[in-house]
Amino acid sequence: HFIIVTAGAEGDHTLTAFDKCLLKAGIGNVNLVRISSILPPGCLEEEKGIDFPPGAFVPTAYGAANSEKKGELIAAAVGIGFSEDSFGVIMEHAGCCSAETARSKVEKMITEAFAYRGLALKDMKVKAVEHRVEKAGSVVAAVALW
């Protein structure tokens, strides 16, 4: 099973803003184990979220950006490209840009990843978030597997 989550948050420090993002996204009380870009075959999306046990090690592909520059726009996007009957490909982008720019980059990367694998792209799901920094801001976009 997998979930796709995004969040933006503000804090007194970039690390606490990032922690707040993870909490808002529903993955703040677990240990994220960063993975690269392959969604195993047969994974099903849990749109209502997953009730992770506190402290669980959760394989997660994610993009995150932090900033302490007042007024800066930061964004993160994550997406999954789905093949007809095989595995999926996860791509993420985060940085100083709009959510739409981050979304567009992720869509292009998914299309490229399928092309050089010689796989037909059946469907794509992308989520993006942006945040205008006030003091210390953070954004995260993630695919968590369980």
C-alpha positions as CSV (number, residue, x, y, z in Angstrom):
1,H,0.0,0.0,0.0
2,F,1.1,3.6,-0.5
3,I,0.0,7.1,0.2
4,I,0.9,10.3,-1.6
5,V,1.1,13.3,0.7
6,T,2.1,17.0,0.5
7,A,2.3,19.7,3.1
8,G,3.8,23.2,3.8
9,A,4.5,24.7,7.2
10,E,6.1,27.5,9.1
11,G,8.2,27.2,12.2
12,D,10.8,29.0,14.3
13,H,13.6,27.0,12.6
14,T,13.7,25.1,9.3
15,L,14.0,21.7,11.1
16,T,10.9,22.4,13.2
17,A,9.1,23.6,10.1
18,F,10.0,20.4,8.3
19,D,8.8,18.4,11.3
20,K,5.5,20.3,11.3
21,C,5.2,19.5,7.5
22,L,5.7,15.8,8.2
23,L,3.0,15.9,11.0
24,K,0.6,17.7,8.7
25,A,1.2,15.1,6.0
26,G,0.5,12.3,8.4
27,I,4.1,10.9,8.4
28,G,5.6,12.9,11.3
29,N,5.7,10.2,14.0
30,V,7.6,7.6,12.0
31,N,11.2,7.2,10.8
32,L,11.4,7.9,7.1
33,V,13.7,5.5,5.2
34,R,14.5,7.3,2.0
35,I,14.1,5.2,-1.1
36,S,14.7,6.0,-4.8
37,S,12.1,5.8,-7.5
38,I,10.4,2.4,-7.9
39,L,6.8,1.6,-6.8
40,P,6.5,-2.2,-6.4
41,P,4.0,-4.0,-8.7
42,G,0.5,-4.3,-7.2
43,C,0.7,-1.5,-4.7
44,L,-2.6,0.1,-3.9
45,E,-3.3,3.7,-2.8
46,E,-4.7,4.4,0.6
47,E,-6.4,7.7,0.0
48,K,-7.5,8.1,3.6
49,G,-4.0,7.7,4.8
50,I,-2.2,4.9,6.7
51,D,-2.2,4.5,10.5
52,F,1.5,4.0,10.9
53,P,2.7,2.7,14.3
54,P,4.8,5.4,16.0
55,G,8.5,5.0,15.4
56,A,7.9,2.6,12.4
57,F,10.6,2.6,9.6
58,V,8.6,3.7,6.6
59,P,10.1,3.4,3.1
60,T,9.5,6.9,1.5
61,A,10.4,8.7,-1.7
62,Y,10.2,12.4,-1.0
63,G,11.3,15.9,-2.0
64,A,11.6,18.7,0.5
65,A,12.7,22.3,0.6
66,N,13.4,24.6,3.5
67,S,14.0,28.4,3.6
68,E,14.6,31.2,6.1
69,K,14.3,33.9,3.4
70,K,11.2,36.0,4.2
71,G,8.8,36.1,1.2
72,E,10.5,33.3,-0.8
73,L,8.2,30.9,-2.5
74,I,9.2,27.2,-2.0
75,A,7.4,24.2,-3.5
76,A,7.6,20.4,-3.6
77,A,5.9,17.9,-5.9
78,V,5.9,14.1,-6.1
79,G,4.3,11.9,-8.7
80,I,3.9,8.3,-9.7
81,G,3.8,7.0,-13.3
82,F,1.9,3.8,-13.6
83,S,2.5,1.1,-16.2
84,E,-0.2,-1.3,-17.5
85,D,0.9,-4.4,-15.6
86,S,4.3,-3.7,-14.1
87,F,6.0,-1.5,-11.5
88,G,5.6,2.3,-11.2
89,V,8.1,5.1,-11.2
90,I,8.2,7.8,-8.5
91,M,9.7,11.2,-9.2
92,E,10.0,14.3,-7.0
93,H,11.1,17.9,-7.2
94,A,11.5,20.6,-4.5
95,G,13.0,24.0,-4.5
96,C,12.5,27.8,-4.9
97,C,9.6,27.7,-7.4
98,S,5.8,27.5,-7.6
99,A,3.8,24.4,-7.1
100,E,2.9,24.4,-10.8
101,T,6.6,24.6,-11.8
102,A,7.4,21.7,-9.5
103,R,4.4,19.7,-10.8
104,S,5.5,20.3,-14.4
105,K,9.0,19.1,-13.7
106,V,7.8,15.9,-12.0
107,E,5.4,15.2,-15.0
108,K,8.3,15.6,-17.4
109,M,10.6,13.4,-15.4
110,I,8.0,10.6,-15.2
111,T,7.5,10.7,-18.9
112,E,11.2,10.6,-19.5
113,A,11.8,7.7,-17.0
114,F,9.1,5.6,-18.8
115,A,10.6,6.4,-22.2
116,Y,14.1,5.3,-21.4
117,R,12.8,2.1,-19.7
118,G,10.7,1.3,-22.8
119,L,7.5,1.1,-20.8
120,A,4.1,2.4,-21.8
121,L,2.9,5.1,-19.4
122,K,-0.7,4.2,-18.5
123,D,-1.5,6.8,-15.9
124,M,0.2,9.5,-13.7
125,K,-0.7,10.9,-10.3
126,V,1.0,14.1,-9.1
127,K,0.6,16.2,-6.0
128,A,2.3,19.6,-5.4
129,V,2.4,22.1,-2.6
130,E,3.9,25.6,-2.2
131,H,4.6,27.9,0.7
132,R,5.5,31.6,1.1
133,V,8.1,31.8,3.8
134,E,7.4,34.1,6.8
135,K,10.2,33.1,9.2
136,A,11.3,29.5,8.5
137,G,9.3,27.6,6.0
138,S,9.3,24.0,4.7
139,V,7.5,22.0,2.1
140,V,7.4,18.2,1.6
141,A,5.9,15.9,-1.1
142,A,6.2,12.2,-0.4
143,V,5.2,8.7,-1.4
144,A,5.2,6.5,1.7
145,L,5.0,2.7,1.3
146,W,3.6,0.3,3.9
